[in-house]
């Protein structure tokens, strides 16, 4: 059990970072499981989703208590994202994981540069809107099912500009709820007989990992929302988000190399 003690400080840092940026925790946990712990890809993806659910569940409770989320906005996104995530999770077994991850990692890097450049060029707040783009919710949900990440990254710019997002902290709080329920659907969609057999075979190993990882993300999940509330403006939130996204993109490309 003590062999994985390092997952406690690592998990606290990951939980706080992703919760404050509105990025799925699986984006950072899957590289840990694939590259550091050398788990098989299907198990690493599923365990990454499971771990982040505990962290985002903790953060969700914090945001709910602090009233830093918008329920109607969250429900409108989930109408499209949840079915897409279940379908994406089910279809994940039929795709070349390494190719999907490599393409998406490259997309993340480009996307982070675009968001950062636009934020640096902002001289006034972006126009507000009342839209919930169904295409973003569907594509983001499907990507979350396929490779454990997608909905938070794609929905963040739109959620930040929505009229119900009175502050960056509120926008990220809403995004945390969208990511949590979409990832729950993706976790369910990925369950297959082959995965269940692998979970049974590696159960002692998995228990030893989660004993440290789950408390860590619960603690980090309480810290992250407070960090998000400290962001002073949308411009700062976008710059912070683009920085986290760039790191995630590089890690995602590294993750693709490790998948066989």
GITAFEN-V216882 format. One record per residue. N is the residue number from 1. SS is DSSP state (hx for helix, st for strand, lp for the rest). Layout:
n:ss
N:SS
N:SS
//
This chain:
n:ss
1:lp
2:hx
3:hx
4:hx
5:lp
6:lp
7:hx
8:hx
9:hx
10:hx
11:hx
12:hx
13:hx
14:hx
15:hx
16:hx
17:hx
18:hx
19:hx
20:hx
21:hx
22:lp
23:lp
24:lp
25:lp
26:hx
27:hx
28:hx
29:hx
30:hx
31:hx
32:hx
33:hx
34:hx
35:hx
36:hx
37:lp
38:lp
39:lp
40:lp
41:hx
42:hx
43:hx
44:hx
45:hx
46:hx
47:hx
48:hx
49:hx
50:hx
51:hx
52:hx
53:hx
54:hx
55:hx
56:hx
57:hx
58:hx
59:hx
60:hx
61:hx
62:hx
63:hx
64:hx
65:hx
66:hx
67:lp
68:lp
69:lp
70:lp
71:hx
72:hx
73:hx
74:hx
75:hx
76:hx
77:hx
78:hx
79:hx
80:hx
81:hx
82:hx
83:hx
84:hx
85:hx
86:hx
87:hx
88:hx
89:hx
90:hx
91:hx
92:hx
93:hx
94:hx
95:lp
96:lp
97:hx
98:hx
99:hx
100:hx
101:hx
102:hx
103:hx
104:hx
105:hx
106:hx
107:hx
108:hx
109:hx
110:hx
111:hx
112:hx
113:hx
114:hx
115:hx
116:hx
117:hx
118:hx
119:hx
120:hx
121:lp
122:lp
123:lp
124:lp
125:lp
126:lp
127:lp
128:lp
129:st
130:lp
131:lp
132:lp
133:lp
134:hx
135:hx
136:hx
137:hx
138:hx
139:hx
140:hx
141:hx
142:hx
143:hx
144:hx
145:hx
146:hx
147:hx
148:lp
149:lp
150:lp
151:hx
152:hx
153:hx
154:hx
155:hx
156:hx
157:hx
158:hx
159:hx
160:hx
161:hx
162:st
163:lp
164:lp
165:lp
166:lp
167:lp
168:hx
169:hx
170:hx
171:hx
172:hx
173:hx
174:hx
175:hx
176:hx
177:hx
178:hx
179:hx
180:hx
181:hx
182:hx
183:hx
184:hx
185:hx
186:hx
187:hx
188:hx
189:hx
190:lp
191:lp
192:lp
193:hx
194:hx
195:hx
196:hx
197:hx
198:hx
199:hx
200:hx
201:hx
202:lp
203:hx
204:hx
205:hx
206:hx
207:hx
208:hx
209:hx
210:hx
211:hx
212:hx
213:hx
214:hx
215:hx
216:hx
217:hx
218:hx
219:hx
220:hx
221:hx
222:hx
223:hx
224:hx
225:hx
226:hx
227:hx
228:hx
229:hx
230:lp
231:lp
232:lp
233:lp
234:hx
235:hx
236:hx
237:hx
238:hx
239:hx
240:hx
241:hx
242:hx
243:hx
244:hx
245:hx
246:hx
247:hx
248:hx
249:hx
250:hx
251:hx
252:hx
253:hx
254:hx
255:hx
256:hx
257:hx
258:hx
259:lp
260:lp
//
